[in-house]
Amino acid sequence: MSRRTHPVTGAGLGLRRALLGPLHDHPMETVDFMELAPENWINVGGKLKRSLQHFTARFPFVCHGLSLSLGGPSPLDETFIRKVRRFLDQYDIRFYTEHLSYCTDDGHLYDLMPIPFTDEAVHYVSDRIRRTQDLLERRIAIENVSYYAAPGQELKEIEFINAILEEADCDLLLDVNNIHVNSINHRYDAIEFLRALPGHRIAYGHIAGHNEVAEDLRVDTHGATVIPDVWTLLDKAYEFFGVFPTLLERDFNFPEVDELLGEVAQIRQTQQRWQQHEQQDRQQA
């Protein structure tokens, strides 16, 4: 079970521009922290900046990047990384994470592409993560991503992720929904995959909805409610690793605010149930 110190606590919600108005005056009592993509906020001014400051004054924030392209063939954009560092400092952001994927090849591809699961890619990506951490002057976490093809695969997905976490000596953003999606698309046991992850490296977690295209195909969309199977997998994650901060991702097709915050409340309720179990276990020990 994980006993690490996390950058935030409790249940979180991703801040999207479409939510600025609906959430501005809402008490948001179920939300403990928020997350944003720095690319969408660096150098903003005026009304948008004031809106951002309104939320960063109320909640601890973490950042989840979109365009660092850790596995891409293009050189790391070190100018951008330095901008991210200044942004993290400016808004007292608690932690920075990125996708274990790539999105550039002499220009932005506007999608998160799968990195080949090979030993060569492990070394390549790990070097880029270490360089990023040096430039940011802080540890980062990488997210296990959804993917729909595995070109040139030599390693299992779990072997690839664990090898990078170890060689780069970075942390893990555990996306529970992506494990569920990948387990169906690539036909593996989600619970076995989850159990094989290094719990001591979990910085925080994501949970989200997805689209069921066919019986054997799921697409990670962040545009729907979280399904029961994903809630069950989150429950298992807390059983294996202890309670860690967990954030609801919703990117579009937003429900009414109370429904959206109800999902955040469900994260909290699941956390509190496992915290009670842990407290009882300690009292009986």
DRENGUVO-431879 format. One record per residue: y, z, x of N, C-alpha, C in turn; residue in one letter. Coordinates in steps of 0.1 Angstrom, whole numbers, padded with zeros to 4 digits, always signed. Example, Ala and Ser with C-alpha at 12.3 -4.5 7.8 and 13.67 -1.06 7.14 Angstrom:
! residues 2
-0057+0078+0132-0045+0078+0123-0033+0078+0132A/-0022+0071+0128-0011+0071+0137+0000+0079+0129S/
! end
This chain:
! residues 285
-0012+0000+0008+0000+0000+0000+0012+0000+0009M/+0023-0008+0005+0035-0009+0012+0043+0004+0012S/+0049+0008+0023+0058+0019+0023+0071+0016+0030R/+0074+0003+0031+0086-0001+0038+0098+0002+0030R/+0110+0002+0037+0123+0004+0031+0128-0010+0026T/+0132-0011+0014+0136-0024+0008+0151-0024+0008H/+0157-0036+0008+0171-0038+0008+0178-0034-0005P/+0171-0035-0016+0176-0031-0029+0165-0023-0036V/+0168-0019-0048+0157-0012-0056+0158-0017-0070T/+0146-0015-0077+0146-0017-0091+0144-0032-0096G/+0150-0035-0107+0149-0048-0113+0162-0056-0112A/+0160-0069-0109+0172-0077-0107+0173-0090-0116G/+0184-0097-0115+0187-0109-0122+0194-0119-0114L/+0190-0131-0114+0198-0141-0106+0211-0145-0113G/+0222-0145-0106+0235-0149-0111+0237-0164-0111L/+0238-0170-0122+0241-0184-0123+0255-0186-0130R/+0262-0197-0127+0275-0199-0132+0275-0199-0147R/+0265-0204-0153+0264-0204-0168+0264-0190-0174A/+0260-0180-0166+0259-0167-0171+0272-0159-0168L/+0282-0164-0161+0294-0157-0158+0301-0151-0170L/+0303-0160-0180+0309-0156-0192+0301-0146-0201G/+0289-0150-0204+0281-0141-0213+0278-0127-0207P/+0278-0126-0193+0274-0114-0187+0287-0106-0183L/+0298-0112-0184+0310-0105-0178+0313-0091-0183H/+0313-0090-0196+0316-0077-0202+0304-0070-0208D/+0292-0075-0204+0279-0068-0209+0276-0057-0200H/+0272-0045-0206+0269-0034-0197+0257-0036-0187P/+0248-0045-0191+0237-0049-0182+0230-0036-0176M/+0226-0027-0185+0221-0015-0181+0207-0016-0175E/+0200-0027-0177+0186-0028-0172+0186-0035-0158T/+0198-0039-0153+0199-0046-0141+0203-0037-0129V/+0195-0037-0119+0198-0028-0107+0205-0036-0096D/+0202-0049-0095+0207-0058-0084+0208-0072-0089F/+0215-0080-0082+0216-0094-0085+0214-0103-0073M/+0212-0116-0075+0209-0126-0065+0217-0138-0067E/+0222-0145-0057+0228-0158-0058+0225-0167-0046L/+0227-0180-0049+0225-0190-0038+0238-0191-0031A/+0239-0188-0018+0252-0189-0011+0258-0203-0011P/+0250-0213-0011+0256-0227-0011+0265-0229-0023E/+0262-0222-0034+0270-0224-0046+0283-0216-0047N/+0285-0207-0036+0297-0198-0037+0305-0198-0024W/+0300-0203-0013+0308-0203-0001+0320-0211-0003I/+0331-0205+0001+0345-0212+0001+0350-0214-0013N/+0344-0208-0024+0350-0209-0037+0362-0200-0037V/+0372-0204-0046+0384-0196-0047+0388-0195-0062G/+0400-0190-0065+0405-0190-0078+0396-0182-0088G/+0395-0187-0100+0388-0180-0111+0373-0177-0107K/+0366-0187-0100+0353-0185-0097+0351-0173-0087L/+0360-0173-0077+0359-0162-0067+0362-0148-0074K/+0371-0148-0083+0374-0135-0091+0362-0131-0099R/+0355-0141-0105+0343-0138-0113+0332-0133-0104S/+0330-0139-0092+0320-0134-0082+0323-0120-0078L/+0336-0117-0075+0340-0104-0071+0338-0093-0082Q/+0339-0098-0094+0337-0089-0105+0322-0083-0105H/+0313-0092-0102+0299-0088-0102+0295-0082-0089F/+0300-0086-0077+0297-0080-0065+0302-0065-0064T/+0313-0063-0072+0318-0049-0072+0309-0040-0081A/+0301-0046-0090+0293-0038-0099+0279-0036-0094R/+0273-0046-0087+0259-0046-0083+0257-0049-0068F/+0246-0043-0062+0242-0048-0049+0237-0062-0051P/+0239-0070-0041+0235-0084-0041+0226-0088-0029F/+0217-0097-0032+0209-0104-0022+0212-0119-0023V/+0209-0127-0013+0211-0141-0013+0198-0148-0012C/+0196-0159-0019+0184-0168-0018+0189-0182-0015H/+0187-0187-0003+0193-0200+0001+0185-0211-0004G/+0192-0223-0005+0186-0235-0010+0185-0247+0000L/+0192-0246+0011+0194-0258+0019+0192-0256+0034S/+0186-0245+0038+0185-0243+0052+0174-0252+0058L/+0164-0256+0050+0154-0266+0054+0147-0262+0066S/+0140-0250+0065+0133-0244+0077+0122-0253+0082L/+0116-0262+0074+0106-0270+0079+0110-0285+0081G/+0123-0288+0079+0127-0301+0080+0127-0307+0094G/+0127-0321+0095+0127-0327+0108+0141-0327+0114P/+0152-0326+0106+0165-0326+0112+0168-0313+0119S/+0177-0313+0129+0180-0300+0136+0186-0290+0126P/+0184-0277+0129+0190-0267+0121+0205-0269+0120L/+0211-0267+0109+0225-0268+0107+0231-0254+0111D/+0234-0252+0124+0239-0239+0128+0253-0236+0124E/+0261-0247+0121+0274-0244+0115+0273-0238+0102T/+0264-0243+0094+0261-0238+0080+0256-0223+0081F/+0247-0221+0091+0242-0207+0092+0253-0197+0095I/+0262-0201+0104+0273-0192+0107+0282-0190+0095R/+0284-0200+0086+0291-0198+0074+0284-0188+0065K/+0271-0189+0064+0263-0180+0056+0265-0166+0061V/+0265-0164+0075+0267-0151+0080+0280-0145+0076R/+0291-0153+0077+0304-0148+0072+0304-0144+0058R/+0297-0152+0050+0296-0150+0035+0289-0137+0032F/+0278-0135+0039+0270-0122+0038+0279-0110+0041L/+0286-0111+0052+0295-0100+0056+0306-0098+0046D/+0312-0109+0042+0324-0108+0033+0320-0101+0020Q/+0309-0103+0014+0305-0097+0001+0295-0086+0003Y/+0293-0082+0015+0283-0070+0017+0270-0073+0011D/+0264-0085+0013+0251-0089+0008+0241-0082+0015I/+0231-0076+0008+0221-0067+0014+0210-0075+0022R/+0207-0087+0017+0196-0094+0024+0197-0109+0021F/+0191-0117+0030+0191-0132+0029+0177-0137+0030Y/+0174-0146+0021+0160-0152+0020+0162-0167+0019T/+0151-0174+0023+0150-0189+0021+0136-0193+0018E/+0135-0206+0013+0122-0211+0009+0114-0216+0022H/+0101-0214+0021+0092-0219+0031+0089-0234+0028L/+0099-0242+0030+0099-0256+0026+0109-0264+0035S/+0112-0277+0031+0123-0284+0037+0129-0293+0026Y/+0142-0296+0029+0149-0304+0019+0159-0314+0026C/+0157-0317+0039+0165-0326+0046+0157-0336+0055T/+0162-0348+0056+0157-0358+0066+0168-0368+0067D/+0177-0365+0077+0189-0374+0079+0197-0374+0066D/+0197-0363+0059+0205-0361+0046+0197-0353+0037G/+0203-0348+0026+0196-0339+0017+0188-0347+0007H/+0176-0342+0005+0166-0348-0004+0167-0343-0018L/+0174-0332-0020+0176-0326-0033+0163-0322-0040Y/+0154-0317-0032+0141-0312-0037+0135-0303-0025D/+0126-0294-0029+0120-0286-0019+0106-0292-0016L/+0105-0297-0004+0093-0305+0000+0083-0296+0007M/+0070-0299+0005+0060-0290+0012+0059-0293+0027P/+0058-0282+0035+0056-0283+0049+0041-0285+0051I/+0036-0294+0060+0022-0295+0063+0016-0282+0068P/+0005-0279+0062-0002-0266+0066-0010-0268+0079F/-0002-0268+0091-0009-0271+0104-0004-0261+0114T/-0011-0259+0125-0007-0250+0135+0006-0255+0141D/+0008-0268+0143+0020-0273+0149+0032-0269+0140E/+0030-0270+0127+0041-0266+0118+0044-0251+0118A/+0034-0243+0120+0035-0229+0122+0045-0226+0133V/+0042-0232+0145+0051-0229+0156+0065-0234+0154H/+0066-0246+0149+0079-0253+0146+0088-0244+0137Y/+0082-0241+0126+0090-0233+0116+0093-0219+0121V/+0083-0213+0128+0086-0199+0133+0097-0199+0143S/+0098-0210+0152+0109-0211+0161+0123-0212+0153D/+0123-0219+0143+0135-0221+0135+0139-0208+0127R/+0129-0201+0123+0132-0188+0116+0138-0178+0126I/+0132-0178+0138+0137-0168+0148+0151-0172+0152R/+0154-0185+0154+0168-0189+0157+0177-0186+0146R/+0173-0188+0133+0182-0184+0122+0185-0169+0122T/+0175-0161+0125+0177-0146+0125+0186-0143+0136Q/+0185-0149+0147+0195-0146+0159+0209-0150+0155D/+0211-0161+0148+0224-0166+0144+0230-0157+0133L/+0222-0153+0124+0226-0144+0113+0228-0130+0117L/+0222-0126+0129+0222-0112+0134+0215-0103+0123E/+0205-0107+0117+0197-0099+0107+0184-0106+0104R/+0174-0098+0100+0162-0103+0096+0163-0111+0083R/+0154-0121+0080+0154-0128+0068+0140-0127+0062I/+0139-0131+0050+0126-0133+0044+0124-0147+0039A/+0111-0152+0040+0108-0165+0035+0100-0164+0022I/+0102-0173+0013+0095-0173+0000+0083-0182+0000E/+0072-0177-0005+0061-0186-0008+0064-0196-0019N/+0064-0208-0017+0069-0218-0026+0058-0225-0035V/+0062-0230-0046+0053-0239-0053+0053-0253-0047S/+0041-0260-0047+0040-0273-0041+0030-0281-0049Y/+0030-0294-0048+0022-0302-0057+0014-0312-0049Y/+0015-0312-0035+0007-0319-0026+0006-0312-0013A/-0004-0314-0005-0006-0308+0008-0010-0318+0018A/+0000-0326+0022-0003-0337+0032-0007-0331+0046P/-0017-0337+0052-0021-0333+0065-0026-0319+0066G/-0031-0313+0056-0035-0299+0056-0047-0296+0065Q/-0044-0286+0074-0055-0281+0083-0058-0267+0080E/-0048-0259+0075-0049-0245+0072-0049-0243+0057L/-0055-0232+0053-0053-0228+0039-0038-0223+0037K/-0033-0224+0025-0019-0219+0023-0017-0205+0027E/-0026-0196+0024-0025-0182+0028-0025-0180+0043I/-0033-0188+0050-0033-0187+0064-0020-0192+0070E/-0015-0203+0064-0002-0208+0069+0009-0198+0067F/+0010-0192+0056+0021-0183+0053+0020-0171+0062I/+0008-0165+0063+0006-0153+0071+0009-0156+0086N/+0005-0168+0091+0007-0171+0105+0022-0172+0108A/+0030-0177+0099+0044-0178+0101+0051-0165+0100I/+0047-0156+0091+0052-0143+0090+0050-0135+0103L/+0038-0137+0108+0035-0130+0121+0042-0135+0133E/+0042-0148+0135+0048-0154+0146+0063-0154+0146E/+0069-0155+0135+0084-0155+0134+0089-0140+0133A/+0080-0131+0130+0083-0117+0127+0095-0116+0117D/+0092-0122+0105+0102-0121+0095+0095-0115+0082C/+0103-0114+0072+0098-0107+0060+0094-0117+0049D/+0088-0112+0038+0083-0121+0027+0091-0118+0015L/+0096-0129+0008+0100-0129-0005+0089-0133-0014L/+0083-0124-0021+0070-0126-0028+0073-0132-0042L/+0071-0145-0044+0073-0151-0057+0059-0151-0064D/+0059-0143-0074+0046-0141-0082+0043-0153-0090V/+0053-0159-0096+0051-0171-0105+0045-0182-0096N/+0050-0184-0084+0046-0195-0076+0031-0193-0072N/+0026-0181-0070+0012-0179-0068+0004-0184-0080I/+0008-0180-0092+0001-0184-0104+0001-0199-0105H/+0013-0205-0104+0014-0220-0105+0005-0227-0095V/+0005-0223-0082-0003-0229-0072-0018-0227-0074N/-0021-0215-0079-0035-0212-0081-0042-0221-0091S/-0034-0225-0101-0039-0235-0111-0039-0249-0105I/-0028-0253-0099-0027-0267-0094-0036-0270-0083N/-0039-0259-0075-0048-0261-0063-0061-0254-0064H/-0063-0248-0075-0077-0242-0079-0081-0232-0069R/-0073-0221-0068-0078-0209-0060-0076-0197-0068Y/-0081-0186-0064-0080-0173-0071-0067-0166-0067D/-0059-0165-0077-0045-0159-0075-0046-0145-0070A/-0055-0137-0075-0056-0123-0071-0061-0122-0057I/-0070-0130-0053-0075-0130-0039-0064-0134-0029E/-0056-0144-0033-0044-0148-0025-0034-0137-0024F/-0031-0131-0035-0021-0120-0035-0026-0109-0026L/-0039-0105-0027-0044-0094-0019-0043-0096-0004R/-0044-0109+0000-0044-0113+0014-0030-0113+0020A/-0020-0111+0012-0006-0111+0018-0003-0098+0025L/+0006-0098+0035+0010-0085+0042+0020-0078+0034P/+0016-0068+0026+0025-0060+0018+0036-0054+0025G/+0034-0050+0038+0044-0043+0045+0056-0052+0049H/+0054-0065+0046+0065-0074+0049+0073-0078+0037R/+0069-0073+0025+0076-0077+0013+0090-0071+0012I/+0100-0079+0012+0114-0074+0010+0117-0072-0004A/+0115-0082-0013+0115-0081-0027+0108-0092-0033Y/+0108-0093-0047+0099-0103-0053+0107-0111-0064G/+0101-0122-0067+0106-0130-0078+0096-0132-0089H/+0101-0133-0101+0092-0136-0113+0100-0146-0121I/+0093-0156-0127+0100-0166-0135+0090-0173-0144A/+0096-0182-0152+0088-0190-0162+0085-0203-0156G/+0076-0211-0162+0073-0224-0157+0068-0233-0169H/+0065-0245-0166+0062-0255-0176+0047-0258-0175N/+0040-0257-0186+0026-0261-0186+0025-0276-0191E/+0023-0285-0181+0022-0299-0183+0009-0303-0188V/-0002-0297-0183-0016-0300-0187-0024-0288-0184A/-0036-0288-0188-0045-0276-0185-0046-0273-0171E/-0045-0283-0162-0047-0281-0148-0034-0284-0140D/-0023-0284-0147-0010-0287-0140+0001-0278-0145L/+0007-0270-0136+0019-0263-0140+0031-0267-0131R/+0043-0267-0136+0055-0271-0129+0064-0259-0129V/+0068-0255-0117+0077-0243-0115+0092-0248-0119D/+0097-0243-0131+0110-0247-0136+0121-0237-0136T/+0117-0224-0138+0127-0213-0140+0135-0216-0153H/+0129-0223-0162+0136-0226-0175+0129-0221-0187G/+0120-0211-0186+0112-0206-0197+0110-0191-0195A/+0104-0185-0206+0101-0171-0205+0089-0169-0196T/+0087-0157-0190+0076-0154-0182+0064-0152-0191V/+0053-0158-0187+0041-0158-0195+0032-0145-0192I/+0023-0141-0201+0015-0129-0198+0007-0129-0185P/+0002-0141-0181-0006-0141-0169+0002-0138-0157D/+0015-0142-0157+0023-0139-0146+0027-0124-0146V/+0029-0118-0158+0032-0104-0158+0020-0096-0153W/+0008-0101-0156-0004-0094-0151-0005-0095-0136T/-0001-0106-0130-0002-0108-0116+0009-0099-0109L/+0020-0097-0115+0030-0088-0110+0025-0073-0110L/+0018-0070-0121+0012-0057-0122+0002-0055-0111D/-0006-0065-0108-0016-0064-0096-0008-0062-0083K/+0003-0069-0082+0011-0068-0069+0015-0054-0067A/+0020-0047-0078+0024-0033-0076+0012-0024-0073Y/+0000-0028-0079-0012-0020-0076-0016-0021-0062E/-0015-0033-0056-0019-0035-0042-0009-0030-0032F/+0004-0032-0035+0014-0030-0025+0024-0019-0028F/+0023-0012-0040+0033-0003-0044+0045-0011-0050G/+0054-0003-0057+0065-0010-0064+0075-0015-0054V/+0079-0027-0055+0090-0033-0047+0100-0039-0057F/+0113-0041-0052+0123-0047-0060+0119-0061-0065P/+0121-0064-0078+0117-0076-0084+0128-0082-0092T/+0130-0095-0091+0141-0102-0097+0136-0113-0107L/+0143-0114-0118+0140-0125-0128+0149-0137-0124L/+0142-0148-0122+0149-0161-0120+0149-0169-0133E/+0161-0173-0137+0163-0182-0148+0174-0192-0145R/+0171-0205-0144+0181-0215-0139+0188-0223-0150D/+0181-0224-0162+0187-0232-0173+0179-0228-0186F/+0183-0235-0197+0177-0232-0210+0177-0217-0212N/+0189-0211-0211+0191-0197-0212+0190-0192-0226F/+0182-0181-0228+0182-0175-0241+0194-0166-0244P/+0195-0160-0255+0205-0150-0258+0204-0139-0247E/+0216-0133-0244+0217-0124-0233+0207-0112-0235V/+0206-0107-0247+0197-0096-0249+0182-0099-0246D/+0179-0112-0250+0165-0116-0247+0163-0118-0232E/+0173-0123-0225+0172-0125-0210+0171-0111-0203L/+0179-0102-0207+0179-0088-0201+0166-0081-0206L/+0160-0085-0217+0148-0079-0221+0137-0081-0211G/+0137-0093-0205+0127-0096-0195+0129-0087-0182E/+0142-0085-0179+0145-0077-0168+0140-0062-0171V/+0142-0058-0183+0138-0045-0187+0123-0044-0186A/+0116-0055-0189+0101-0054-0188+0097-0052-0173Q/+0104-0058-0164+0102-0056-0150+0103-0041-0147I/+0114-0035-0152+0117-0021-0149+0106-0012-0155R/+0101-0015-0167+0091-0008-0174+0078-0008-0166Q/+0074-0020-0161+0062-0021-0152+0064-0013-0140T/+0076-0014-0133+0078-0006-0121+0077+0009-0124Q/+0083+0014-0135+0083+0028-0138+0069+0033-0141Q/+0060+0025-0147+0046+0029-0150+0039+0031-0137R/+0041+0022-0127+0034+0023-0114+0040+0034-0106W/+0053+0037-0107+0059+0048-0100+0053+0061-0106Q/+0051+0062-0119+0045+0074-0124+0030+0076-0119Q/+0023+0065-0118+0009+0065-0113+0010+0071-0098H/+0019+0065-0090+0020+0070-0076+0024+0084-0075E/+0033+0089-0084+0037+0103-0084+0025+0112-0088Q/+0017+0108-0098+0005+0115-0102-0005+0116-0090Q/-0007+0105-0083-0016+0104-0072-0012+0114-0061D/+0001+0114-0058+0006+0124-0048+0004+0138-0052R/+0006+0141-0065+0005+0155-0069-0010+0160-0069Q/-0019+0150-0071-0033+0153-0071-0039+0154-0057Q/-0032+0148-0047-0037+0147-0033-0037+0161-0027A/
! end
